[in-house]
């Protein structure tokens, strides 16, 4: 089999090398690369687009000799090409904006027809459709990501992709893994939404370049770039539940090559709200201070770009009964309460170099140090974790014979030192050191027309996971115009941090037990899974209106899993190695259409079949709806001369019934039904832009006022044997309304 694949790749490479390829780079007048510029042969449909470094390659035509290069907001250029020498194309920005007519508005979420992986990009326009106070709240208008509350105490939101929770998603900041280990439970809430420039969501096995941990997909978020940022930005937010936020960005350009932005974020909630009258706070009170100083050095003429990030964050949360006072009640039975205090320091650097004479060849070097310290307690349970991490990645990009055949290779190193103490029904120190070193190679073939593939593999040595190989393969084929079929397969392996990833279970009276002892990870073996995916996209005109259909089907098959069992006994949580089958089957059908100009409608249906072999048998995953329906309607008025505009957005989410964990061993009064009822949640936002520099917005979450009954089991006696706040399938409080403003100095 492998010999046949090798022969096939050799044949493809041999055929490709016989073609004459024109290469070049497209930049603006400041020598900044332009991503997504269109390059086509004049009077033909044959063309390509530039990558993130502005590079492009296109097969030389025997019929046409003039290349037409265009980019929105810039003057179109036409160049006569007589050789295959490297081209440097400088586009001039259109100065008289009143003479420019934009005929097509860029979608707020883009699905590419030409990228090999199944990736969608959410831009700032999409992020502004909701309040988007932090990264965990950024996906409410995206059907590919499910957002749920993890418990009824901490107010923490958990995301899922392909039916699997966030630990199975590689979450990265500009391709440096960021939300992992100690930060799995709350890390997404530590990234303010106004800092984010865009989010790329990749379904299925990700690239081997970013590591071996990705199983169900990857989320990569890009932070605003100082070289492109405006001098000042202000966002003020306040909500009905007394949550207040302030975000400011200060940008300064020290020279043509050096720029810096200071990001400041603060939020607080001090009012004690109990809208469902269960005696517990609906949301924790507390505060957060978050500071990021980001520097960018950009010398496009000589091929250098570098970023330096310096960050400090302090977050304090208090939850529990309304009358809980930590000064007198902490770790006592006077009143049930919880505090989660986190401090984080981060220093990261990225440096890239593009060879001026060979724009297809470059190298990059990424380094990141993080210190994440969490001290917390939940009633009488205590959990403290301090993680110090260092990550380094060195990669090199080039071609084989021509730009149809590209490759990326490199090595990376990861070091994690955990000081972790768990004090529940036992008191144990789980401190440890994890380190790994790995090498990777990824080959990309693109015939510049209708077929491309990415084949990669990496070999890693981990002091606990051992030595292993992670292969990944992605294939793209365009069978006809405006359509693409993608297929992928890949293997992932990870060390499960069973306590950091399941902190919601501390807010209960359950006893914790680890049933295996012969593994190197809490006595457990590493998690291993294969992911298989198939995707189809068709863009078309329906009665003259731009439309799009997307069909995705993915299967995740676990060879081993750290099973978290809350069904065997309602007073226990058991951790053990998988003995049987565990899988997640996911199907999504999405349809979007521009009904009239600026009025867009998007809808999606999702089906999940997620099952695991538990000690009591093969069961559907608890608290996971099999059927989900999504709808989003957005409208914008035409922009007037001074930038005045109205924006409206409405999102509808329907969740089918969900299996609830087995509580038959509880007394009748504390038993739950077998299934939670279906319900719907609706969100809406209205934005009024008064000018290009000032806008205000108002919105509502859960405006249908749906509330889950019995969100906390035995809430009247939280130190009893049956207390559990983790049985959450829907909102525990009613409608919440908010308002805010944004101000810019350009």
PLY file of the C-alpha trace (Angstrom):
ply
format ascii 1.0
element vertex 746
property float x
property float y
property float z
element edge 745
property int vertex1
property int vertex2
end_header
0.00 0.00 0.00
2.72 2.48 1.04
4.78 1.52 -2.05
1.80 2.35 -4.29
1.30 5.72 -2.59
5.02 6.51 -3.00
4.89 5.63 -6.71
1.77 7.77 -7.13
3.42 10.78 -5.46
6.53 10.27 -7.59
4.43 10.17 -10.75
2.54 13.33 -9.79
5.80 15.10 -9.01
7.35 14.01 -12.31
4.40 15.25 -14.34
4.29 18.54 -12.44
7.99 19.22 -12.96
7.44 19.26 -16.71
5.20 22.32 -16.47
6.49 25.89 -16.74
5.49 27.84 -13.66
5.34 31.62 -13.22
6.04 32.69 -9.66
5.73 36.01 -7.93
4.63 38.09 -4.98
1.89 40.75 -4.71
2.42 43.61 -2.24
1.07 47.08 -1.57
3.08 50.30 -1.81
4.41 49.74 1.73
5.71 46.34 0.60
3.10 44.56 2.76
2.02 41.22 1.26
-1.61 41.01 0.10
-3.45 37.81 1.04
-6.14 36.66 -1.41
-5.20 38.85 -4.40
-6.63 37.43 -7.63
-4.26 36.54 -10.50
-5.90 35.35 -13.72
-4.96 35.14 -17.38
-6.83 37.96 -19.13
-9.92 36.81 -21.05
-9.78 33.37 -19.40
-11.07 31.64 -16.27
-7.68 30.19 -15.33
-6.18 31.78 -12.25
-5.04 31.58 -8.65
-4.83 33.64 -5.45
-1.96 34.75 -3.22
-1.17 33.07 0.08
-0.63 34.75 3.46
2.85 35.90 2.38
1.56 37.37 -0.91
3.14 34.58 -2.94
1.54 32.95 -5.95
2.39 30.47 -8.67
0.51 29.91 -11.89
1.06 27.62 -14.85
2.33 29.42 -17.97
-0.35 29.63 -20.65
0.18 28.86 -24.33
-2.97 30.81 -25.26
-2.72 33.96 -23.13
0.14 36.30 -22.29
-1.37 38.98 -20.03
-1.84 38.48 -16.29
-4.57 40.51 -14.59
-3.96 41.17 -10.88
-6.78 42.59 -8.73
-7.48 43.19 -5.06
-10.42 44.97 -3.43
-9.57 48.62 -2.74
-6.56 48.60 -5.10
-6.07 49.46 -8.76
-6.11 46.45 -11.06
-2.87 45.83 -12.95
-2.26 44.03 -16.23
1.19 42.64 -16.96
2.52 41.06 -20.14
4.51 37.96 -19.22
7.12 36.50 -21.53
9.20 34.38 -19.12
8.86 32.43 -15.89
11.10 34.73 -13.86
9.95 35.80 -10.39
7.60 38.76 -10.46
7.15 41.45 -7.84
3.81 43.17 -8.37
3.03 46.36 -6.43
-0.64 47.36 -6.32
-1.61 50.97 -5.70
-4.42 51.76 -3.29
-7.42 53.59 -4.75
-7.26 57.16 -3.40
-10.62 58.60 -4.41
-12.96 56.35 -2.48
-16.06 58.09 -3.83
-15.29 56.72 -7.26
-15.06 53.13 -6.00
-18.13 50.93 -6.22
-17.99 47.68 -4.26
-20.10 45.16 -6.11
-19.63 42.24 -3.73
-19.46 42.29 0.06
-16.96 39.92 1.62
-18.72 37.25 3.64
-18.24 37.42 7.40
-17.46 33.68 7.37
-15.60 32.28 4.36
-15.45 28.67 3.14
-12.60 28.36 0.67
-12.92 26.31 -2.52
-9.16 26.09 -2.94
-7.65 25.23 0.43
-6.92 21.56 0.90
-8.16 21.35 4.48
-11.80 21.89 5.46
-11.30 25.30 7.02
-13.63 28.24 7.51
-12.49 31.72 8.48
-14.48 33.98 10.80
-13.54 37.62 10.32
-14.10 40.56 12.61
-17.39 41.26 10.87
-18.69 37.89 12.12
-17.28 38.39 15.61
-19.08 41.74 15.94
-22.48 40.09 15.35
-22.53 39.31 19.09
-21.06 41.01 22.13
-18.08 38.61 21.82
-16.62 39.47 25.19
-14.18 36.56 25.11
-13.19 33.70 22.84
-15.59 31.19 24.44
-18.47 33.48 23.45
-17.26 34.05 19.87
-18.97 31.04 18.30
-22.64 31.76 19.01
-23.25 32.62 15.33
-21.23 29.71 13.94
-22.99 26.35 13.42
-19.78 24.27 13.42
-18.99 24.95 17.09
-21.37 24.05 19.93
-21.28 26.19 23.07
-22.65 24.82 26.36
-22.43 25.66 30.05
-20.28 23.12 31.89
-22.02 23.46 35.28
-24.47 25.60 37.24
-21.88 27.16 39.56
-18.85 28.56 37.72
-20.71 29.99 34.69
-17.97 28.50 32.52
-18.76 27.82 28.86
-17.48 24.72 27.10
-17.12 24.33 23.35
-17.49 21.17 21.26
-16.59 20.24 17.70
-17.78 17.09 15.93
-19.46 16.04 19.18
-16.23 16.13 21.22
-15.22 18.61 23.92
-12.41 21.17 23.68
-9.56 18.93 24.97
-9.81 17.06 21.65
-9.48 20.33 19.70
-6.05 21.86 19.21
-6.59 25.51 20.16
-3.76 27.76 19.04
-2.86 31.43 18.99
-1.29 32.12 15.61
-0.37 28.42 15.35
1.23 28.25 18.79
-0.80 25.87 21.05
-2.35 28.05 23.74
-5.40 26.56 25.51
-4.12 23.25 26.85
-3.23 21.53 30.11
-4.13 23.67 33.13
-6.01 26.22 31.01
-8.46 23.75 29.41
-11.42 24.65 31.64
-11.21 28.45 31.62
-8.57 29.35 29.01
-11.01 30.48 26.31
-12.46 33.08 28.69
-8.98 34.59 29.10
-8.83 35.78 25.46
-10.80 39.05 25.01
-12.86 39.12 21.84
-11.72 42.59 20.75
-8.13 41.34 20.52
-9.04 38.78 17.88
-8.60 39.63 14.21
-9.92 36.35 12.78
-10.56 32.73 13.70
-9.82 29.73 11.47
-11.84 26.58 12.25
-10.46 23.38 10.73
-12.57 20.24 10.94
-10.96 16.83 11.26
-7.29 16.01 11.52
-5.19 19.16 11.42
-1.71 19.77 10.07
1.23 17.82 11.52
3.08 21.15 11.72
1.08 22.20 14.79
1.53 19.01 16.79
0.11 15.57 17.39
-2.71 16.43 19.83
-5.41 17.49 17.36
-8.14 14.82 17.09
-11.47 16.41 16.15
-10.10 19.64 14.69
-8.22 22.85 15.25
-9.18 26.39 16.20
-6.55 29.01 15.42
-7.15 32.65 16.32
-5.15 35.58 14.98
-4.50 38.61 17.17
-4.66 42.10 15.67
-1.41 43.07 13.95
0.26 46.31 15.13
1.30 47.23 11.58
-2.36 47.30 10.51
-4.01 48.50 13.72
-5.53 51.94 14.26
-4.11 54.43 16.82
-6.92 53.94 19.35
-9.88 51.65 19.94
-12.38 51.63 22.79
-15.11 49.11 23.60
-17.41 49.52 26.61
-19.91 46.81 27.55
-22.54 46.39 30.26
-25.19 43.73 30.81
-28.36 43.19 32.81
-26.57 40.71 35.08
-24.15 43.47 36.17
-21.24 42.39 34.03
-19.13 45.33 32.88
-16.18 45.29 30.49
-13.70 47.81 29.16
-11.32 47.21 26.25
-8.81 49.70 24.90
-6.13 49.35 22.24
-3.31 51.90 21.90
-1.22 51.60 18.74
1.95 53.47 17.83
4.14 53.20 14.76
7.72 53.99 15.75
9.01 53.70 12.18
8.11 52.20 8.82
9.24 48.84 10.17
8.46 48.87 13.90
4.96 49.08 15.43
3.45 48.23 18.82
-0.01 47.86 20.32
-0.96 47.91 24.00
-4.15 45.93 24.65
-5.93 46.55 27.97
-8.94 44.55 29.13
-10.87 44.62 32.38
-14.17 43.09 33.46
-16.08 42.83 36.68
-19.34 41.49 38.06
-20.24 42.30 41.67
-24.03 41.90 41.91
-25.37 38.67 43.40
-28.11 37.43 41.08
-30.35 34.39 41.63
-32.98 34.56 38.91
-33.97 30.88 39.20
-34.35 31.00 43.01
-32.17 27.96 43.71
-30.13 29.74 46.40
-27.00 29.84 44.20
-25.50 32.68 42.19
-26.51 32.51 38.52
-23.04 33.69 37.52
-19.88 34.07 39.58
-18.86 37.47 40.84
-15.29 38.61 40.38
-12.95 40.56 38.15
-10.29 40.15 35.49
-7.34 42.30 34.42
-5.71 41.37 31.12
-2.76 43.21 29.51
-0.97 42.44 26.25
1.93 44.41 24.77
2.46 43.27 21.17
5.39 44.37 19.00
5.82 43.83 15.28
8.92 44.34 13.15
8.19 44.20 9.43
10.83 44.48 6.72
9.07 43.04 3.67
11.71 44.36 1.28
14.37 42.20 2.91
11.98 39.38 3.82
11.85 39.70 7.63
8.84 39.83 9.96
8.83 39.31 13.72
6.36 39.50 16.62
6.94 39.77 20.35
4.05 39.33 22.84
4.28 40.19 26.55
1.14 39.34 28.53
-0.15 39.35 32.10
-3.59 38.19 33.25
-5.26 37.91 36.65
-8.74 36.47 37.00
-10.75 36.03 40.22
-14.09 34.23 40.42
-16.36 33.59 43.40
-19.41 31.33 43.07
-21.73 29.31 45.23
-24.62 30.12 47.54
-25.87 33.69 47.53
-24.98 34.21 51.21
-21.50 32.69 50.96
-18.73 34.89 52.41
-15.20 33.61 51.75
-13.81 35.48 54.77
-15.89 33.39 57.16
-17.19 30.41 55.17
-14.24 29.22 53.04
-13.74 25.42 53.35
-16.42 25.19 56.05
-19.98 23.87 56.07
-21.41 27.28 57.03
-22.30 27.89 53.37
-21.24 26.28 50.11
-18.90 28.43 48.04
-16.16 28.34 45.47
-13.26 30.53 44.42
-11.16 30.09 41.28
-8.21 32.49 41.14
-5.90 32.36 38.14
-2.74 34.24 37.29
-1.02 33.91 33.94
2.21 35.27 32.47
3.13 34.72 28.83
6.07 35.66 26.61
6.05 34.58 22.97
7.97 35.38 19.82
7.57 34.56 16.13
10.18 35.33 13.48
9.85 34.62 9.79
12.13 35.12 6.82
11.22 34.93 3.14
14.16 34.65 0.74
13.88 37.78 -1.48
15.15 35.98 -4.58
13.04 32.90 -3.84
9.62 34.01 -2.51
8.51 30.37 -2.33
11.19 29.61 0.26
11.06 30.70 3.90
11.70 29.67 7.45
9.94 30.44 10.72
10.86 30.19 14.37
8.23 30.21 17.15
8.84 30.29 20.89
6.44 30.61 23.79
6.75 30.54 27.57
3.67 30.41 29.81
3.21 30.29 33.57
-0.37 29.44 34.53
-1.26 29.32 38.23
-4.73 28.36 39.47
-5.74 28.09 43.11
-9.31 26.97 43.68
-11.80 25.23 45.92
-15.34 23.99 45.38
-17.14 23.56 48.69
-14.81 21.26 50.61
-12.97 20.05 47.48
-9.66 21.73 46.72
-7.80 21.87 43.42
-4.53 23.73 42.77
-2.49 23.54 39.60
0.56 25.49 38.46
1.82 24.84 34.93
5.05 26.20 33.48
5.36 25.54 29.76
7.87 26.18 27.01
7.15 25.53 23.33
9.53 25.94 20.39
8.93 25.25 16.71
11.41 25.66 13.84
10.09 25.16 10.31
11.34 25.52 6.75
9.23 25.92 3.59
10.38 25.35 0.03
9.51 23.59 -3.24
10.42 20.41 -5.09
11.25 21.34 -8.73
8.40 23.88 -8.97
5.69 25.58 -6.92
3.20 22.85 -7.65
5.21 20.71 -5.25
5.81 22.36 -1.88
6.98 21.05 1.44
7.30 22.14 5.04
9.63 20.44 7.47
10.93 21.16 10.92
11.29 20.19 14.54
9.53 21.27 17.72
9.98 20.88 21.43
7.48 21.10 24.30
8.10 21.18 28.05
5.39 21.18 30.74
6.03 21.23 34.47
2.88 20.61 36.51
2.48 21.20 40.23
-0.96 19.68 40.76
-2.63 18.86 44.09
-6.10 17.31 44.35
-7.88 17.22 47.72
-11.27 15.52 47.39
-12.14 12.21 49.05
-8.36 11.70 48.83
-5.43 14.11 49.03
-2.73 13.48 46.43
0.08 15.34 44.71
0.11 14.65 40.96
3.09 16.90 40.17
5.05 15.80 37.12
7.16 16.90 34.16
6.12 16.20 30.57
8.44 16.85 27.65
8.52 15.89 24.01
10.59 16.46 20.89
9.41 15.75 17.38
10.18 16.17 13.70
7.68 16.59 10.87
7.49 16.66 7.09
4.48 17.83 5.08
4.23 17.65 1.30
1.72 19.71 -0.71
0.80 19.13 -4.33
-1.43 21.55 -6.25
-2.04 21.28 -9.98
-3.27 24.91 -9.92
-6.58 23.76 -11.33
-8.79 21.18 -9.64
-6.69 18.86 -7.49
-4.41 19.22 -4.50
-3.30 17.17 -1.54
-1.38 17.56 1.69
0.38 14.47 3.04
2.28 14.76 6.29
3.76 12.73 9.08
5.58 13.46 12.29
7.62 11.34 14.69
7.70 12.30 18.37
9.29 11.08 21.54
7.43 11.89 24.77
8.65 10.87 28.21
5.18 9.50 29.07
3.56 8.75 25.70
6.66 7.00 24.32
7.85 7.17 20.69
5.12 7.29 18.05
4.24 8.41 14.53
1.32 10.66 13.58
0.26 10.56 9.88
-2.22 12.96 8.25
-3.63 13.16 4.70
-5.93 15.77 3.12
-7.24 15.70 -0.47
-9.15 18.38 -2.40
-10.86 17.91 -5.76
-12.97 20.39 -7.74
-15.27 18.22 -9.91
-16.95 21.18 -11.58
-17.26 24.95 -11.28
-17.79 26.37 -7.77
-17.70 22.93 -6.13
-15.16 21.12 -4.00
-14.90 17.65 -2.47
-12.50 17.10 0.42
-11.40 13.96 2.21
-9.10 13.60 5.19
-7.68 11.01 7.53
-5.39 11.45 10.49
-4.23 10.06 13.79
-4.00 11.97 17.06
-2.50 11.15 20.43
-2.72 13.06 23.69
-2.18 12.95 27.42
-5.49 13.49 29.19
-5.30 15.92 32.13
-8.31 14.31 33.79
-8.73 16.80 36.65
-7.98 20.06 34.80
-10.35 19.04 31.98
-13.24 17.99 34.26
-13.23 20.68 36.94
-17.02 21.00 36.80
-17.20 17.67 38.67
-15.48 19.21 41.71
-18.72 21.18 42.26
-20.47 18.05 43.50
-20.38 15.55 46.36
-19.08 12.76 44.13
-16.14 10.62 45.22
-13.28 10.45 42.71
-11.69 7.11 41.79
-9.02 6.13 39.24
-9.48 2.44 38.48
-6.23 1.86 36.56
-2.75 2.17 38.04
-0.33 0.71 35.48
-0.33 3.69 33.06
2.01 6.69 33.16
-0.75 9.36 33.18
-2.56 9.24 36.53
-2.27 5.48 36.10
-4.04 5.71 32.72
-2.82 5.14 29.17
-2.61 7.92 26.53
-5.62 8.67 24.35
-5.34 7.62 20.69
-7.89 8.22 17.96
-8.28 8.22 14.18
-10.40 10.83 12.44
-11.93 10.31 8.99
-13.73 13.07 7.13
-15.59 13.84 3.91
-16.86 17.27 2.91
-18.68 18.77 -0.08
-19.26 22.45 -0.89
-21.29 23.83 -3.79
-21.67 27.54 -4.45
-24.35 28.56 -6.92
-26.98 31.11 -7.90
-30.55 30.41 -6.80
-32.98 32.70 -8.60
-30.08 35.08 -9.06
-29.10 35.01 -5.38
-25.68 33.86 -4.14
-26.09 30.56 -2.31
-23.97 27.85 -0.75
-24.52 24.26 0.37
-22.07 22.45 2.65
-22.23 18.77 3.64
-19.78 17.39 6.23
-19.45 13.87 7.59
-16.76 12.96 10.13
-15.98 9.87 12.18
-13.69 9.83 15.21
-12.72 6.34 16.31
-10.86 5.92 19.62
-8.30 3.17 20.02
-7.93 4.22 23.65
-9.62 6.86 25.76
-9.51 8.09 29.33
-13.16 7.36 30.12
-14.92 9.74 32.54
-17.80 7.70 33.96
-20.56 9.53 35.87
-23.20 6.87 35.11
-22.02 3.89 37.15
-22.88 5.61 40.44
-24.45 9.01 40.99
-22.21 9.53 44.02
-18.99 8.74 42.15
-16.91 9.74 39.13
-14.72 6.97 37.77
-11.68 7.32 35.50
-10.46 4.28 33.59
-9.01 3.10 30.28
-11.42 2.33 27.46
-12.35 -1.34 27.23
-14.51 -1.56 24.14
-15.68 0.94 21.52
-15.79 4.73 21.69
-16.64 6.84 18.67
-18.20 10.10 17.53
-20.09 10.27 14.23
-20.96 13.77 13.06
-23.05 14.95 10.11
-23.75 18.59 9.27
-25.78 20.06 6.41
-25.52 23.83 5.99
-27.26 26.17 3.58
-26.75 29.90 3.18
-28.24 32.43 0.80
-28.20 36.18 0.22
-31.97 36.74 -0.01
-31.55 40.32 -1.16
-28.52 42.58 -1.09
-27.19 42.75 2.50
-29.84 40.30 3.80
-28.22 36.93 4.52
-29.78 33.74 5.84
-27.84 30.72 7.09
-29.22 27.48 8.46
-27.72 24.16 9.51
-28.79 20.76 10.79
-26.41 18.60 12.84
-26.63 14.97 13.83
-24.33 13.44 16.46
-23.93 9.80 17.37
-21.41 9.80 20.23
-21.03 6.54 22.14
-18.62 5.07 24.68
-18.27 1.70 26.36
-18.80 2.37 30.08
-18.66 -0.11 32.94
-22.46 -0.40 32.68
-22.50 -0.92 28.91
-22.35 0.95 25.59
-24.09 4.30 26.12
-24.74 7.50 24.26
-22.64 10.37 25.57
-24.52 12.12 28.35
-25.51 15.79 27.96
-25.06 15.61 24.18
-28.03 16.33 21.90
-28.28 13.98 18.94
-30.13 16.54 16.83
-29.41 20.27 16.60
-30.80 22.98 14.35
-29.26 26.39 13.72
-30.53 29.49 11.96
-29.07 32.95 11.53
-30.53 36.00 9.81
-28.44 39.15 9.36
-29.18 42.42 7.60
-27.23 45.60 6.99
-28.44 48.85 5.48
-26.41 50.61 2.80
-23.49 52.61 4.16
-24.09 56.35 3.86
-21.42 58.95 3.08
-20.44 59.46 6.72
-20.36 55.74 7.43
-23.84 55.62 8.97
-25.41 52.17 8.97
-27.82 49.84 10.79
-26.96 46.18 11.43
-29.36 43.51 12.64
-28.56 39.94 13.63
-30.77 37.12 14.94
-29.65 33.58 15.84
-31.82 30.58 16.67
-30.46 27.38 18.23
-32.64 24.30 18.80
-31.30 21.33 20.74
-33.03 17.97 20.76
-33.37 15.78 23.81
-30.19 14.83 25.67
-29.47 11.73 27.73
-28.98 12.59 31.39
-26.52 10.68 33.61
-28.05 7.83 35.56
-29.37 8.95 38.96
-31.53 5.91 39.82
-29.33 5.18 42.86
-30.38 8.52 44.39
-33.49 8.89 46.55
-36.54 9.55 44.41
-36.56 13.27 45.23
-33.05 13.61 43.75
-33.57 11.49 40.65
-33.59 13.05 37.18
-35.45 11.92 34.10
-33.69 9.69 31.58
-33.68 12.47 28.98
-33.72 16.25 29.08
-36.43 17.92 26.96
-35.70 19.67 23.67
-35.47 23.44 23.88
-34.52 26.53 21.85
-32.34 29.54 22.60
-32.56 32.82 20.67
-30.04 35.67 20.57
-30.30 39.03 18.82
-28.25 42.19 18.39
-28.82 45.61 16.81
-25.87 47.87 15.95
-26.10 51.51 14.97
-23.00 52.93 13.28
-23.09 56.72 13.54
-19.83 57.24 11.66
-16.73 55.37 10.64
-15.39 55.95 14.17
-18.37 55.50 16.51
-21.09 52.88 16.95
-23.42 51.55 19.64
-25.05 48.15 20.05
-27.76 46.50 22.13
-28.56 42.83 22.29
-30.08 39.95 24.16
-29.13 36.37 24.92
-31.74 33.68 25.53
-34.47 36.20 24.73
-37.04 33.37 24.81
-36.30 33.16 28.57
-35.77 29.38 28.65
-34.52 28.08 32.02
-33.52 24.56 33.02
-35.35 23.25 36.04
-33.41 21.45 38.78
-30.04 22.68 37.52
-28.49 21.77 40.86
-29.37 18.46 42.49
-29.93 18.81 46.28
-29.37 22.57 46.09
-31.08 23.06 49.46
-28.38 20.94 51.17
-25.13 21.31 49.19
-23.03 19.34 51.68
-25.31 16.33 51.37
-24.41 13.09 49.61
-26.38 13.84 46.43
-25.35 17.42 45.67
-24.35 17.86 42.01
-24.21 21.02 39.90
-22.82 19.36 36.74
-26.12 18.05 35.31
-26.45 21.04 32.99
-28.04 20.74 29.55
-29.35 24.29 29.07
-29.39 27.84 30.49
-29.94 28.00 34.25
-31.03 31.63 34.17
-33.39 33.56 31.93
-33.04 36.28 29.35
-30.04 38.59 29.60
-29.77 41.93 27.81
-26.69 44.05 27.18
-25.49 47.27 25.55
-22.18 48.74 24.53
-20.30 51.18 22.36
-17.21 51.16 20.17
-15.06 54.21 19.40
-12.06 54.47 17.09
-9.41 57.01 16.22
-8.08 56.26 12.75
0 1
1 2
2 3
3 4
4 5
5 6
6 7
7 8
8 9
9 10
10 11
11 12
12 13
13 14
14 15
15 16
16 17
17 18
18 19
19 20
20 21
21 22
22 23
23 24
24 25
25 26
26 27
27 28
28 29
29 30
30 31
31 32
32 33
33 34
34 35
35 36
36 37
37 38
38 39
39 40
40 41
41 42
42 43
43 44
44 45
45 46
46 47
47 48
48 49
49 50
50 51
51 52
52 53
53 54
54 55
55 56
56 57
57 58
58 59
59 60
60 61
61 62
62 63
63 64
64 65
65 66
66 67
67 68
68 69
69 70
70 71
71 72
72 73
73 74
74 75
75 76
76 77
77 78
78 79
79 80
80 81
81 82
82 83
83 84
84 85
85 86
86 87
87 88
88 89
89 90
90 91
91 92
92 93
93 94
94 95
95 96
96 97
97 98
98 99
99 100
100 101
101 102
102 103
103 104
104 105
105 106
106 107
107 108
108 109
109 110
110 111
111 112
112 113
113 114
114 115
115 116
116 117
117 118
118 119
119 120
120 121
121 122
122 123
123 124
124 125
125 126
126 127
127 128
128 129
129 130
130 131
131 132
132 133
133 134
134 135
135 136
136 137
137 138
138 139
139 140
140 141
141 142
142 143
143 144
144 145
145 146
146 147
147 148
148 149
149 150
150 151
151 152
152 153
153 154
154 155
155 156
156 157
157 158
158 159
159 160
160 161
161 162
162 163
163 164
164 165
165 166
166 167
167 168
168 169
169 170
170 171
171 172
172 173
173 174
174 175
175 176
176 177
177 178
178 179
179 180
180 181
181 182
182 183
183 184
184 185
185 186
186 187
187 188
188 189
189 190
190 191
191 192
192 193
193 194
194 195
195 196
196 197
197 198
198 199
199 200
200 201
201 202
202 203
203 204
204 205
205 206
206 207
207 208
208 209
209 210
210 211
211 212
212 213
213 214
214 215
215 216
216 217
217 218
218 219
219 220
220 221
221 222
222 223
223 224
224 225
225 226
226 227
227 228
228 229
229 230
230 231
231 232
232 233
233 234
234 235
235 236
236 237
237 238
238 239
239 240
240 241
241 242
242 243
243 244
244 245
245 246
246 247
247 248
248 249
249 250
250 251
251 252
252 253
253 254
254 255
255 256
256 257
257 258
258 259
259 260
260 261
261 262
262 263
263 264
264 265
265 266
266 267
267 268
268 269
269 270
270 271
271 272
272 273
273 274
274 275
275 276
276 277
277 278
278 279
279 280
280 281
281 282
282 283
283 284
284 285
285 286
286 287
287 288
288 289
289 290
290 291
291 292
292 293
293 294
294 295
295 296
296 297
297 298
298 299
299 300
300 301
301 302
302 303
303 304
304 305
305 306
306 307
307 308
308 309
309 310
310 311
311 312
312 313
313 314
314 315
315 316
316 317
317 318
318 319
319 320
320 321
321 322
322 323
323 324
324 325
325 326
326 327
327 328
328 329
329 330
330 331
331 332
332 333
333 334
334 335
335 336
336 337
337 338
338 339
339 340
340 341
341 342
342 343
343 344
344 345
345 346
346 347
347 348
348 349
349 350
350 351
351 352
352 353
353 354
354 355
355 356
356 357
357 358
358 359
359 360
360 361
361 362
362 363
363 364
364 365
365 366
366 367
367 368
368 369
369 370
370 371
371 372
372 373
373 374
374 375
375 376
376 377
377 378
378 379
379 380
380 381
381 382
382 383
383 384
384 385
385 386
386 387
387 388
388 389
389 390
390 391
391 392
392 393
393 394
394 395
395 396
396 397
397 398
398 399
399 400
400 401
401 402
402 403
403 404
404 405
405 406
406 407
407 408
408 409
409 410
410 411
411 412
412 413
413 414
414 415
415 416
416 417
417 418
418 419
419 420
420 421
421 422
422 423
423 424
424 425
425 426
426 427
427 428
428 429
429 430
430 431
431 432
432 433
433 434
434 435
435 436
436 437
437 438
438 439
439 440
440 441
441 442
442 443
443 444
444 445
445 446
446 447
447 448
448 449
449 450
450 451
451 452
452 453
453 454
454 455
455 456
456 457
457 458
458 459
459 460
460 461
461 462
462 463
463 464
464 465
465 466
466 467
467 468
468 469
469 470
470 471
471 472
472 473
473 474
474 475
475 476
476 477
477 478
478 479
479 480
480 481
481 482
482 483
483 484
484 485
485 486
486 487
487 488
488 489
489 490
490 491
491 492
492 493
493 494
494 495
495 496
496 497
497 498
498 499
499 500
500 501
501 502
502 503
503 504
504 505
505 506
506 507
507 508
508 509
509 510
510 511
511 512
512 513
513 514
514 515
515 516
516 517
517 518
518 519
519 520
520 521
521 522
522 523
523 524
524 525
525 526
526 527
527 528
528 529
529 530
530 531
531 532
532 533
533 534
534 535
535 536
536 537
537 538
538 539
539 540
540 541
541 542
542 543
543 544
544 545
545 546
546 547
547 548
548 549
549 550
550 551
551 552
552 553
553 554
554 555
555 556
556 557
557 558
558 559
559 560
560 561
561 562
562 563
563 564
564 565
565 566
566 567
567 568
568 569
569 570
570 571
571 572
572 573
573 574
574 575
575 576
576 577
577 578
578 579
579 580
580 581
581 582
582 583
583 584
584 585
585 586
586 587
587 588
588 589
589 590
590 591
591 592
592 593
593 594
594 595
595 596
596 597
597 598
598 599
599 600
600 601
601 602
602 603
603 604
604 605
605 606
606 607
607 608
608 609
609 610
610 611
611 612
612 613
613 614
614 615
615 616
616 617
617 618
618 619
619 620
620 621
621 622
622 623
623 624
624 625
625 626
626 627
627 628
628 629
629 630
630 631
631 632
632 633
633 634
634 635
635 636
636 637
637 638
638 639
639 640
640 641
641 642
642 643
643 644
644 645
645 646
646 647
647 648
648 649
649 650
650 651
651 652
652 653
653 654
654 655
655 656
656 657
657 658
658 659
659 660
660 661
661 662
662 663
663 664
664 665
665 666
666 667
667 668
668 669
669 670
670 671
671 672
672 673
673 674
674 675
675 676
676 677
677 678
678 679
679 680
680 681
681 682
682 683
683 684
684 685
685 686
686 687
687 688
688 689
689 690
690 691
691 692
692 693
693 694
694 695
695 696
696 697
697 698
698 699
699 700
700 701
701 702
702 703
703 704
704 705
705 706
706 707
707 708
708 709
709 710
710 711
711 712
712 713
713 714
714 715
715 716
716 717
717 718
718 719
719 720
720 721
721 722
722 723
723 724
724 725
725 726
726 727
727 728
728 729
729 730
730 731
731 732
732 733
733 734
734 735
735 736
736 737
737 738
738 739
739 740
740 741
741 742
742 743
743 744
744 745
